[in-house]
Amino acid sequence: MRILGLLATLSALAPQGLGDSIFNGLSDYEEFRTYPYVDKAYRLQQDENYQAALSELDRAIAIAPDHTAFYEYAFELAMLSNDTERAQTYLAGVPNERRAELHQRLLRTQMAKAVPDAGEMPSFLAGLTPEQQLEFIQQGLYQLQQSDSKETAWAWLNALPMSLWTEELHLVAARTAADVGQFSAAAHHFRQYAKNVELAPGEIAEFGYVLVEANDEAGAFALAKRYPKAAGGVIRELAYQSLGRDNPTAAMKYFAWLHERDMLSTADAKQYYFLLQNDGQLEAAVALADVAQASCLEQVELLLKLDDRGAASELFVNCSAQENPLVWLTLAERLGQYAEIQRVQFTDAKLQQRRQRLLMTHYHAEQAWRQQVELLAGRAQDEAALTYLAMAYEKLGDSNNAERTWRRIWDNFRDPAALEKVTYLMWQRGETDDTLELLQDGFDEVNLGSAPGKVLLSRYINILYGKPEHIDAARIQMLAENNADPVDVAELWRLQGNCDAALATLAEVKQERGIRTRAECLIDRDPEAAYEALQMAIGETPSAGDLRSLAALAQRVGDNEAAVLYLQRIPVDQRVSSDELAIARLTFAQGDIKGAEAAWQAARQEGELDWWLLGVDIAQAQQDDDRTLLLLERADERFDSPLLIEERAHIYRNRGDMEALENLYREAVASYPDNRHFQAELAFTIYERDPVESASYFDKALQGNEENSQVKHLHQAAFAFNFANDNEKTAHYAKAAIDKMLEQPEADEYQLLKAQRLHREVDSQWAFTIAGWAGDSSRANTTQSIDAQSDYFMQLKAAYEFSDAQASIGGLGAQISLLQGGEDDFFETQELDVGLTWKPTKKLNTVLGVGVRAQFDGDEDVKAYVRASADLLSPWSEGKWWEPQLDRVWYSTFFVDGIYFPEDDQSAFFSRLETGPVFALTQSHLQTMRLYGFLQGDTSHDLAAIGDADDARAGLGVGWMSEWWQSDYNSYNLRMELGIEWQHVVSSDYAEDGDDALLIRFELYF
């Protein structure tokens, strides 16, 4: 605006613009003389050549030195040239009444170039009014703030000489000082300003703020008293400053001042509300709650501080959880408002978890187990929630869910308490293997020396006590390495059957501990020491349990009398039924039958099977079979026990009453249709009267159950099927019996050998024989050769027995034989015999046959024949082969043999009675030796060269038998006999009566 004014002025002064106005007041001559210079100055001005313009104008001034218009024009040109010194010179030529405005322009321009020092300001501002001076001071202050800094500007202002200071300048100084943080100086200038001036409301607030910041509390409070209606801001500043300085007492004083004058804002009231609470002025806080716009929850907290739970609870139910969910949950817990908690749901996961924790703790305390399950089932994730859920399941009796939850806690958080719980539930459910495995896995992660660890170890041990079949060395060693009680470790070693380890473990334990384990282990090694040790450990006043233990041990060492005395020492009121029965049984064991019967009658326990069985034992000891059977029958009416059947069976066997025995087992099979043992015993009994009939019974009892069957049943079944001509099942059951006997060191050697020989008999359908003799004028029979009369004779026979599948008739077979012999060697004559055989029964060694025979040299005709042979003593005679149960047996045979050739009406008949002892030599190859005497005779029709002929002989012989090629199932596959036989001719058509002959005999069977 100033530049536009200047241009307007210049335009007015220019000769072309305003005509001759610049020359007004000049004479014509002066105008004429000065015009060229003025005109030229104007043109130079137009070209912005201000100094040249001034030079021209100076010439005009020199012509008219008193012409004011030339000085004013020159001043303007100097100002345009920014030449303030020259402008100052021209200003002197301007009259005073027109100089003031130009002077102020000059000062502004000078100040714009550089603010004078504070000390120079009085001279710089000389001639100006106070208001004008204040304007220039403010201009300088602004320039310094913009060009340098507020602090520099404040320092310049503060340094102004006192001659320049006015009330208004003090106000400017107060504000400037406050702006740079110089509140004490600001307060000083505000005081100077306020001495003679009534402050406006805004100024009061400013002054109050400065006083507060200057820590002039007294001054600020005095200001508030001076202007009470407008001083609320001052007191408010004091209040908040006190809060900032952690001076709640002062803050409350100022808020109270505001409250008394109704000047509290909502924020002020809020602060005052909390200060009153913290100061314990709770009732005052309650009164201020509405003004402070305290929330519902804040008011509930305040009422709780006043211990007014009733009012707090009443108000709480109206509070919204959304106001402050966390505070709401906290207050709900304090007030026990669990019904409210239950009704509220939160979208925030953490708040929902907090709600869950509060409710689950409450439900647990209130034993609200179903609500607990409803709350946590399917939602519990952390260990605490899962633990509460598992406990709720347990209280409700839901063991399956409880077990699954405890298992989840253990799997996820490895809490030993959870392992203890889950293993307990698994154990109760009968999962012994899984429980032991889980416990053993957990031992790697649990401090077994801690209380929970000791509980887990104890559980592991108790499970093993209850299930001894699970005890093994590895588990016991693991317990020992994990500091289990040595007494428990020792007892487990004992139960596992390793008393050496048990006693070694107890060697480090005090003598009075583990005494029962020590005694149990010593009972087989040193029974007396074990008995004495237990007596010492129990002392003079044993408990009922101790007396029972002593009685049991006394019985084990054979001191039944002492055992009875121990049991009788048990106080009557502490006795149990088994004590009385044990006294009776121990008395019976001492042989005191009369005393045992009296004790048995006194211990009458008709509801106990053991009582009846003891009565049976007593009756048997009295040899009273009738009473025994009566007791057994009465017991059978009361108890469903297979043992009673066995007891009755024993009596029937001893009596030889096989009919009653068979009927008993038939009843047992009807009563216990799944009892394979009774089925086998029935078959065993039937075998005595009819082996063939028993076969099907054996098959029903044993088929598929061979592994669990008794050897005697399998053994007898094999012979039953042998009698029934069923070689396949004979071999099956013989093999099963052999397998079991080979696994049993104590197996009956005789029974094993019989089974092996039976298996050998049916193992193959083929049987081979080589037999014969060599001697002088001999006449003998070998197997089925009834027409051998030479000094040398040998038969090679291969026999084949058809199976049931091959032939519908049992015992059917075929055979082929090569018969050869002569007077000088074995090869003079040879015959081939081919035939079919049939063995009609196994009880009597009988063979019926048909066949054909052809001689290779001489008469080569093929002759058909029928034949029959039998050993008439075979059902009753012992065999001549090794019998392990006897060192000597008596062997007898009465062999008869007949053959008939129908084409030529030829026949022959042979018989031989042989008897004598058989002696066992050595078990190696089952070697035996026999001595025998014999009588034999034969007769033939039209077979000998002399026609019909008879022969009768007697003699003695000795034979050595042995067996070879041993196997598990066939004993020995090759049997051999070598012997020497002396024959005396009694009557013969072939030799001289009274002649003697000596021959060597040999037989090989395989």
MARFI-400310 format. One line per 8 residues: their letters; for each residue x, y, z of C-alpha. Coordinates in steps of 0.5 Angstrom, whole numbers, plus 2048, in hexadecimal, padded with zeros to 3 digits. Example, Ala and Ser with C-alpha at 12.3 -4.5 7.8 and 13.67 -1.06 7.14 Angstrom:
REM residues 2
as = 819:7F7:810  81B:7FE:80E
***
This chain:
REM residues 1006
mrilglla = 800:800:800  806:805:802  809:804:7FB  802:805:7F7  802:80B:7FB  809:80D:7F9  808:80C:7F2  801:810:7F2
tlsalapq = 805:816:7F5  80B:816:7F0  805:816:7EB  802:81C:7EE  809:81F:7EE  80B:81E:7E7  80A:823:7E2  807:81F:7DD
glgdsifn = 802:81C:7E2  800:822:7E6  801:828:7E2  805:82D:7E5  803:82B:7ED  80A:82A:7EF  80C:831:7ED  806:834:7F1
glsdyeef = 809:839:7F5  80F:83B:7F0  810:841:7EC  810:840:7E5  817:841:7E4  818:83C:7EA  813:837:7E6  817:839:7DF
rtypyvdk = 81E:838:7E2  81C:831:7E6  817:82E:7E1  81D:82A:7DD  820:827:7E3  819:825:7E6  817:822:7DF  81D:81F:7DE
ayrlqqde = 81D:81C:7E5  816:819:7E4  819:816:7DE  81F:813:7E1  81A:810:7E7  816:80D:7E1  81C:809:7DF  81D:808:7E7
nyqaalse = 824:80C:7E7  822:80F:7ED  829:812:7EF  82A:815:7E9  823:818:7EA  825:81B:7F0  82B:81E:7ED  826:822:7E8
ldraiaia = 821:823:7EE  827:826:7F2  828:82B:7ED  821:82D:7ED  821:82E:7F5  828:832:7F4  823:837:7F0  81D:837:7F5
pdhtafye = 820:835:7FB  81A:836:7FF  815:832:7FB  812:82D:7FF  80F:829:7F9  816:828:7F6  819:825:7FD  813:820:7FE
yafelaml = 814:81E:7F7  81B:81D:7F8  81A:819:7FF  815:814:7FB  81B:813:7F6  820:812:7FB  81B:80D:7FE  81A:809:7F8
sndteraq = 822:809:7F7  822:806:7FE  827:80C:800  824:80D:807  82A:812:809  828:816:803  821:816:804  822:818:80C
tylagvpn = 826:81F:808  820:820:804  81B:81F:80A  81E:825:80D  81B:82A:808  814:827:809  810:82B:80E  80F:828:815
erraelhq = 807:828:813  809:823:80D  80F:820:810  80C:81B:815  809:816:810  80F:816:80C  814:815:812  810:80F:814
rllrtqma = 811:80C:80D  818:80D:80D  818:80A:814  815:804:812  819:803:80C  81F:804:810  81C:7FF:815  81B:7FA:810
kavpdage = 822:7FA:80E  825:7F9:815  822:7F9:81C  825:7FE:820  829:7FC:826  824:7FD:82C  828:802:82F  828:806:829
mpsflagl = 820:806:829  81F:80C:82D  822:810:828  820:80C:822  818:80D:824  819:815:826  814:819:824  80F:814:824
tpeqqlef = 809:813:828  808:80D:82D  803:809:829  808:80A:823  80E:808:827  80A:802:829  809:800:822  810:801:820
iqqglyql = 812:7FD:826  80D:7F7:824  810:7F8:81D  817:7F7:81F  815:7F1:824  811:7EE:81E  817:7EE:819  81C:7EB:81E
qqsdsket = 817:7E6:820  817:7E4:818  81E:7E5:816  821:7E2:81D  81D:7DF:822  818:7E1:827  81E:7E0:82D  822:7E6:829
awawlnal = 81C:7EA:828  81A:7E9:830  821:7EB:832  821:7F2:82D  81A:7F3:830  81C:7F2:837  822:7F7:836  81E:7FD:834
pmslwtee = 81F:803:839  81A:804:83E  818:80B:83A  815:807:835  811:803:83A  809:804:83A  803:7FF:83D  802:7FD:836
lhlvaart = 809:7FB:835  809:7F7:83B  804:7F3:839  808:7F2:832  80E:7F0:836  809:7EB:83B  807:7E7:835  80E:7E7:831
aadvgqfs = 811:7E5:838  80C:7DF:839  80D:7DD:831  814:7DB:833  813:7D8:83A  815:7DE:83E  80F:7DE:842  812:7E2:848
aaahhfrq = 813:7E7:844  80D:7E7:840  809:7E7:847  80D:7ED:849  80B:7F1:843  804:7EF:844  804:7F2:84B  807:7F8:848
yaknvela = 801:7F8:843  7FC:7F6:848  7FE:7FC:84D  7FA:801:849  7F6:7FD:844  7EF:7F9:845  7F1:7F2:842  7EC:7F0:83D
pgeiaefg = 7EA:7E8:83E  7EE:7E6:839  7F4:7EA:83C  7F2:7E7:843  7F3:7E0:840  7F9:7E1:83D  7FC:7E5:843  7FA:7DF:847
yvlveand = 7FD:7DA:843  804:7DE:843  803:7DE:84B  802:7D6:84B  808:7D5:847  80C:7DA:84B  80A:7D5:851  807:7DC:854
eagafala = 801:7D8:857  800:7DE:85C  800:7E3:856  7FB:7DF:852  7F7:7DE:858  7F7:7E5:859  7F5:7E6:852  7EF:7E2:853
krypkaag = 7ED:7E5:859  7ED:7EC:855  7E9:7E9:84F  7E5:7E4:852  7E0:7E3:84D  7E6:7E3:847  7EB:7DF:84B  7E8:7D8:84A
gvirelay = 7EE:7D6:845  7F3:7D9:84A  7F1:7D4:84F  7F0:7CE:84A  7F7:7CF:848  7F9:7CF:84F  7F5:7C9:850  7F8:7C5:84A
qslgrdnp = 7FF:7C8:84C  7FF:7C5:853  7FD:7BE:850  803:7BE:84B  807:7BF:851  804:7B9:855  801:7BE:85A  7FA:7BB:85B
taamkyfa = 7F8:7BF:861  7F9:7C6:85E  7F6:7C4:857  7F0:7C2:85C  7F0:7C9:85F  7EF:7CC:858  7EA:7C7:856  7E6:7C9:85C
wlherdml = 7E7:7D0:85B  7E4:7CF:854  7DF:7CA:856  7DC:7D0:85B  7DB:7D5:856  7D8:7D0:851  7DE:7D0:84C  7E0:7C9:84C
stadakqy = 7E0:7C6:844  7DE:7BF:843  7E5:7BE:843  7E7:7C1:849  7E1:7BE:84D  7E4:7B7:84A  7EB:7B9:84D  7E8:7BB:853
yfllqndg = 7E4:7B5:854  7EA:7B0:854  7EE:7B5:858  7E8:7B4:85D  7E8:7AD:85D  7F0:7AC:85D  7F0:7B1:864  7EA:7AC:867
qleaaval = 7E5:7B2:866  7E0:7AC:863  7DA:7B0:865  7DC:7B6:862  7DE:7B2:85C  7D7:7AF:85C  7D4:7B6:85C  7D8:7B8:856
advaqasc = 7D7:7B2:852  7D1:7B5:84E  7D5:7BB:84D  7DB:7B7:84B  7D7:7B3:846  7DA:7AD:84A  7D8:7A7:846  7D4:7A1:849
leqvelll = 7DA:79D:84A  7DE:7A3:84D  7D8:7A4:852  7D8:79C:854  7DF:79C:855  7DE:7A2:85A  7D8:79F:85D  7DD:799:85F
klddrgaa = 7E2:79E:862  7DD:7A0:866  7DB:799:868  7D4:799:866  7D4:793:862  7CC:793:862  7CC:79A:85E  7D2:797:85A
selfvncs = 7CE:791:858  7C8:795:856  7CB:79A:852  7CF:795:84E  7CA:791:84B  7C8:797:847  7CF:798:845  7D1:796:83E
aqenplvw = 7D7:791:83D  7D9:795:836  7DA:79B:83B  7E1:798:83D  7E1:791:83C  7E7:78F:840  7E5:794:846  7DE:791:845
ltlaerlg = 7E0:78A:846  7E5:78C:84C  7DF:78F:850  7DA:789:84E  7DF:784:851  7E0:789:857  7D8:789:858  7D7:782:856
qyaeiqrv = 7D3:784:851  7D4:77D:84D  7CD:77D:84A  7CE:783:847  7D5:780:844  7D2:77A:842  7CD:77F:83D  7D2:783:83A
qftdaklq = 7D6:781:834  7DC:784:831  7DF:785:82A  7E6:786:82D  7EA:77F:82E  7ED:782:834  7E7:784:837  7E4:77E:836
qrrqrllm = 7E9:77A:839  7E9:77E:83F  7E1:77D:840  7E3:776:83F  7E8:776:844  7E3:779:849  7DD:775:848  7E2:76E:848
thyhaeqa = 7E5:770:84F  7DE:772:852  7DB:76C:84F  7E0:768:852  7DF:76B:859  7D8:76A:859  7D9:763:856  7D4:764:850
wrqqvell = 7D7:75F:84C  7D2:75E:846  7D3:766:845  7DA:765:845  7DA:760:840  7D5:764:83C  7DA:76A:83C  7E0:767:83B
agraqdea = 7DF:761:836  7E1:762:82F  7E4:769:832  7E9:767:837  7F0:768:834  7F5:76A:839  7F7:766:83F  7F3:769:844
altylama = 7ED:769:840  7EE:761:83E  7F0:760:846  7E9:763:848  7E6:75F:843  7E9:758:844  7E7:759:84C  7E0:75A:84A
yeklgdsn = 7E0:754:846  7E2:750:84B  7DD:753:850  7D8:751:84B  7DA:74A:84B  7DC:74B:843  7E3:747:844  7E4:747:83C
naertwrr = 7E3:74E:83B  7E7:74F:841  7ED:74B:83F  7ED:74E:838  7EE:755:83B  7F3:753:840  7F7:74F:83A  7F6:756:836
iwdnfrdp = 7F9:75A:83C  7FF:755:83C  800:755:835  800:75D:834  803:75F:83B  807:759:83E  803:75B:845  805:755:849
aalekvty = 7FF:756:84D  7FB:754:846  7FF:74E:845  7FE:74C:84C  7F6:74D:84B  7F6:749:844  7FA:743:846  7F6:742:84C
lmwqrget = 7EF:742:847  7F3:73E:842  7F5:739:848  7EE:739:84B  7EB:737:844  7F0:731:843  7F5:734:83E  7FB:731:842
ddtlellq = 800:731:83C  7FE:738:839  7FE:73B:840  805:738:841  807:73A:83B  805:742:83C  808:742:843  80F:73F:840
dgfdevnl = 80F:745:83B  80D:74A:840  812:748:844  817:74C:840  814:752:840  812:752:848  816:753:84E  815:74D:851
gsapgkvl = 818:750:858  812:755:858  80C:753:85C  808:752:855  80E:74E:852  80E:749:859  806:748:858  807:746:850
lsryinil = 80D:741:853  808:73E:858  803:73D:853  807:73A:84E  809:735:854  802:734:856  800:732:84F  806:72D:84F
ygkpehid = 804:72A:855  7FD:729:853  7FF:726:84C  805:722:84E  805:720:846  808:726:844  80E:727:849  814:726:845
aariqmla = 81C:727:846  81C:72E:842  816:731:846  819:72F:84D  820:732:84B  81C:738:848  819:739:84F  820:738:853
ennadpvd = 823:73D:84E  81E:742:850  81E:742:857  818:73D:859  818:73B:860  81D:735:860  818:731:864  813:731:85E
vaelwrlq = 819:730:859  81A:72A:85D  813:727:85E  813:728:856  819:724:855  816:71F:859  80F:71E:855  813:71E:84F
gncdaala = 817:718:852  81E:71B:853  81F:71A:85A  826:71B:859  825:722:857  820:723:85C  825:722:862  82A:726:85F
tlaevkqe = 826:72C:85F  824:72B:866  82B:72A:868  82B:732:868  825:732:86C  824:732:874  822:72B:876  81B:72D:879
rgirtrae = 819:72F:872  817:72B:86C  817:725:871  811:721:86E  815:722:867  81B:71F:86A  817:719:86E  814:717:867
clidrdpe = 81A:717:864  81D:713:869  818:70E:86A  81A:70A:864  822:70B:866  821:70B:86E  81A:70A:870  81C:70A:877
aayealqm = 820:710:877  81A:714:873  815:711:878  81A:714:87E  81B:71B:87A  813:71C:87A  812:71A:881  817:71F:883
aigetpsa = 815:724:87F  80D:724:881  80F:724:888  80B:722:88E  804:725:88D  803:724:886  7FD:726:882  7F8:721:87F
gdlrslaa = 7FB:722:878  802:721:87B  7FF:71A:87E  7FC:718:878  803:719:874  806:715:87A  801:710:879  802:710:872
laqrvgdn = 80A:70F:872  80A:70A:878  805:706:873  80B:707:86E  810:704:872  80C:6FF:874  80A:701:87B  803:700:87B
eaavlylq = 802:700:882  805:707:883  801:709:87D  7FB:707:881  7FD:70A:887  7FE:711:884  7F7:711:881  7F4:70F:887
ripvdqrv = 7F8:715:88A  7F4:71A:886  7EE:71D:88A  7E7:71A:889  7E5:721:887  7EA:722:882  7EA:71B:87F  7E7:71A:878
ssdelaia = 7E4:713:875  7EA:711:872  7EE:711:878  7E9:70C:87B  7E9:708:875  7F1:708:874  7F1:706:87C  7ED:700:87A
rltfaqgd = 7F2:6FF:873  7F8:6FF:877  7F6:6FA:87C  7F4:6F6:877  7FB:6F7:874  7FE:6F5:87B  7FA:6EE:87A  7F5:6EF:880
ikgaeaaw = 7EF:6ED:87C  7EB:6ED:882  7ED:6F4:884  7ED:6F6:87D  7E5:6F4:87C  7E4:6F8:883  7E7:6FE:880  7E3:6FD:879
qaarqege = 7DD:6FC:87D  7DE:702:881  7E0:706:87B  7DA:705:877  7D9:709:871  7D4:705:86C  7D5:70C:868  7DC:70A:867
ldwwllgv = 7DF:705:862  7E5:704:866  7E1:702:86C  7DE:6FC:868  7E5:6FA:865  7E8:6FA:86B  7E2:6F5:86E  7E3:6F1:867
diaqaqqd = 7EB:6F1:869  7E9:6EE:870  7E4:6E9:86E  7E9:6E7:869  7EE:6E6:86F  7E9:6E2:873  7E9:6DE:86C  7E1:6DF:86C
ddrtllll = 7E0:6DF:865  7D8:6DF:866  7D9:6E6:86A  7DE:6E9:866  7D9:6E8:860  7D3:6EB:864  7D7:6F1:866  7D9:6F2:85F
eraderfd = 7D2:6F1:85C  7CF:6F6:861  7D5:6FB:85F  7D3:6FA:858  7CC:6FC:85A  7CE:703:85C  7D4:704:858  7D6:704:851
spllieer = 7DD:702:851  7E0:6FD:84D  7E5:6FB:852  7DF:6F7:856  7DF:6F3:84F  7E6:6F1:84F  7E6:6EF:857  7E0:6EB:855
ahiyrnrg = 7E3:6E8:84F  7E9:6E6:854  7E5:6E2:858  7E2:6DE:852  7E9:6DD:84F  7EB:6DA:856  7E5:6D6:856  7E6:6D4:84F
dmealenl = 7DF:6D6:84E  7E0:6D8:847  7D9:6D8:845  7D7:6DD:84B  7DD:6E1:848  7DB:6E1:841  7D4:6E3:843  7D7:6E9:848
yreavasy = 7DB:6EB:842  7D5:6EB:83D  7D1:6EF:842  7D7:6F4:843  7D8:6F5:83B  7D0:6F6:83B  7D1:6FC:841  7D7:6FF:83E
pdnrhfqa = 7D7:6FE:837  7DD:702:835  7E1:6FF:83A  7E6:6FB:836  7EA:6F8:83C  7E3:6F4:83E  7E2:6F2:837  7E9:6EF:836
elaftiye = 7E8:6EB:83D  7E2:6E9:83A  7E5:6E6:834  7EB:6E3:839  7E6:6E0:83D  7E2:6DD:837  7E9:6DA:834  7EA:6D5:83A
rdpvesas = 7E4:6D2:837  7E4:6D3:82F  7EA:6D7:82C  7E6:6D8:826  7E0:6DB:829  7E4:6E0:82D  7E8:6E2:826  7E2:6E7:824
yfdkalqg = 7E2:6EA:82C  7E9:6EB:82C  7E9:6EF:825  7E3:6F3:828  7E7:6F5:82E  7EE:6F6:82B  7ED:6F8:824  7F0:6FF:824
neensqvk = 7F2:6FF:82B  7F8:6FB:82B  7FC:700:82E  7F8:701:834  7F6:6F9:835  7FA:6F4:839  7FF:6F0:837  7FB:6EA:839
hlhqaafa = 7F5:6EC:835  7F9:6ED:82F  7FD:6E6:830  7F7:6E2:831  7F3:6E6:82B  7F9:6E3:827  7F8:6DC:829  7F0:6DD:828
fnfandne = 7F1:6DF:821  7F6:6D9:820  7F1:6D4:822  7EC:6D8:81D  7F1:6D7:817  7F1:6DF:816  7F8:6DF:815  7F8:6E7:814
ktahyaka = 7F5:6E9:81A  7F9:6E4:81E  7FF:6E7:81B  7FC:6EE:81D  7FB:6ED:824  801:6E9:825  805:6EE:822  802:6F3:827
aidkmleq = 803:6EF:82D  80A:6EE:82B  80B:6F6:82A  808:6F7:831  80D:6F2:834  813:6F4:831  812:6FB:834  811:6F8:83B
peadeyql = 817:6F5:83E  813:6F1:843  80F:6EE:83E  80E:6E6:83E  813:6E3:83A  80F:6DD:839  809:6E1:837  80E:6E5:832
lkaqrlhr = 811:6DE:82F  80A:6DB:82E  808:6E1:82B  80E:6E2:826  80D:6DA:825  806:6DB:823  807:6E1:81F  80D:6DD:81B
evdsqwaf = 808:6D8:81A  803:6DC:816  808:6E2:814  809:6DE:80D  804:6DA:809  80B:6D5:807  80E:6D0:80C  814:6CC:80A
tiagwagd = 817:6C6:80D  81D:6C2:80C  81E:6BB:810  821:6B5:810  826:6B0:813  82C:6AC:811  82D:6A5:814  82D:69D:814
ssranttq = 827:699:812  823:69F:815  81C:69F:814  819:6A6:817  813:6AB:815  815:6B2:813  80F:6B7:813  80A:6B3:80E
sidaqsdy = 80F:6AE:80B  80C:6A8:80D  810:6A4:807  817:6A5:809  81B:69F:80A  822:6A1:808  828:6A2:80C  828:6A9:809
fmqlkaay = 822:6AD:808  820:6B5:807  81A:6B9:806  81A:6C0:804  813:6C3:804  810:6C9:803  809:6CB:806  804:6D0:804
efsdaqas = 7FE:6D2:808  7F8:6D6:805  7F5:6DC:808  7EE:6DD:809  7EE:6E2:803  7F1:6DC:7FF  7ED:6D6:801  7E6:6D6:804
igglgaqi = 7E8:6D0:809  7ED:6D2:80F  7F3:6CE:80F  7F3:6CC:808  7FA:6CB:805  7FF:6C8:800  806:6C5:800  80B:6C2:7FC
sllqgged = 810:6BE:7FE  817:6BA:7FB  818:6B3:7FF  81F:6B0:7FD  823:6AB:800  826:6A4:800  82B:69F:803  831:6A2:801
dffetqel = 830:6AA:801  82A:6AF:800  829:6AF:7F9  828:6A8:7F7  820:6A9:7F6  81C:6AF:7F5  815:6B0:7F6  811:6B7:7F5
dvgltwkp = 80A:6B8:7F9  805:6BD:7F8  7FF:6BE:7FC  7FA:6C2:7FF  7F9:6C2:807  7F4:6C4:80C  7F4:6C5:813  7ED:6C4:816
tkklntvl = 7EF:6C7:81D  7F5:6CA:821  7F3:6C6:827  7F6:6C0:824  7FC:6C0:820  7F8:6BC:81A  7F9:6BD:812  7F5:6BA:80D
gvgvraqf = 7F7:6BA:806  7F7:6B7:7FF  7FC:6B7:7F9  800:6B4:7F4  807:6B1:7F4  80C:6AF:7EF  813:6AB:7EF  818:6AE:7EB
dgdedvka = 81C:6A7:7EA  819:6A1:7E9  811:6A1:7E9  810:6A8:7E6  808:6A7:7E7  805:6AD:7EA  800:6AA:7F0  7FB:6AE:7F4
yvrasadl = 7FA:6AD:7FB  7F6:6AF:801  7F9:6B0:808  7F8:6B1:80F  7FC:6B3:815  7FC:6B5:81C  800:6B6:823  7FB:6B3:828
lspwsegk = 7FE:6B6:82E  7FF:6BD:82B  7FA:6C1:82F  7FD:6BF:836  804:6BE:834  80A:6C3:835  80E:6C5:82F  815:6C3:82F
wwepqldr = 817:6CA:82D  81A:6CF:832  815:6D0:838  818:6D6:83C  813:6D5:842  816:6CE:843  81D:6CB:843  81A:6C4:842
vwystffv = 814:6C2:83E  811:6BB:83C  810:6BB:835  80B:6B5:832  808:6B4:82B  804:6AE:828  804:6AF:821  800:6AB:81C
dgiyfped = 800:6AB:815  7FD:6A8:80F  7FD:6A8:807  7F9:6A5:802  7FA:6A4:7FA  7F3:6A2:7F8  7F6:6A1:7F0  7FA:69B:7F3
dqsaffsr = 7F6:69A:7F9  7FC:69B:7FD  7FD:69D:804  801:69E:80A  800:6A0:811  806:6A3:816  805:6A5:81E  80B:6A7:823
letgpvfa = 80A:6A8:82A  810:6AD:82D  811:6B0:834  817:6B2:838  819:6B9:83C  81C:6BF:838  821:6C3:83C  823:6CA:83B
ltqshlqt = 82A:6CB:839  82B:6D3:838  827:6D9:836  82C:6DA:830  828:6D7:82A  823:6D4:82F  827:6CE:82F  824:6C8:832
mrlygflq = 826:6C0:833  821:6BA:833  821:6B3:835  81C:6AF:833  819:6A8:832  815:6A5:82C  810:6A0:82A  80E:6A0:822
gdtshdla = 80B:69B:81E  809:69B:816  805:697:812  804:697:80A  800:694:805  803:692:7FE  808:698:7FE  80F:694:800
aigdadda = 812:68F:7FB  810:689:800  809:68B:800  805:68C:806  80A:68E:80C  80A:690:813  810:693:818  810:695:81F
raglgvgw = 816:698:823  818:69B:829  81E:69F:82B  821:6A5:82F  824:6AC:82C  827:6B3:82E  825:6B9:82A  828:6C0:82A
msewwqsd = 824:6C6:828  826:6CD:826  823:6D3:823  826:6D8:81E  825:6DF:81A  822:6E3:820  81C:6E8:81F  818:6EC:823
ynsynlrm = 811:6E9:821  813:6E2:81F  818:6E1:825  81D:6DC:820  81B:6DB:819  81F:6D4:818  81E:6CE:81D  823:6C8:81D
elgiewqh = 823:6C2:820  829:6BD:820  829:6B6:824  82B:6AF:824  826:6A9:825  827:6A2:827  822:69D:824  821:696:826
vvssdyae = 81D:692:821  817:68E:825  814:68B:81F  815:68C:818  814:68A:811  81A:68E:80E  81F:68C:813  821:687:818
dgddalli = 81D:687:81F  822:689:824  826:68E:820  828:694:822  82A:69B:81E  82D:6A1:81F  82B:6A8:81B  82C:6AF:81B
rfelyf = 826:6B3:81A  825:6BB:818  81F:6BF:817  81F:6C7:815  819:6CB:815  818:6D2:812
***
